[in-house]
Amino acid sequence: MTALLPEDAAWLASSTGIDTDQPCTHYDAAHGRTCGATPTRQYIPGRRCYQHAPDRKKETR
């Protein structure tokens, strides 16, 4: 397992901590597969990693 960035660790710590090793179920239509990253949290649309969390502020570049 790799070290988490401080913001990722804080995001994970705010979760329930249950089943965080289940993969992210965000579907990427461009690649025809799900994300699959861990750790995750449970949301209404399914398990999401930090990058695909629905409450995450989207960065503009």
Secondary structure, 3 states (H helix, E strand, C coil): CCCCCHHHHHHHHCCCCCCCCCCCCCEECCCCEECCCCCCEEECCEEECHHHCCCCCCCCC
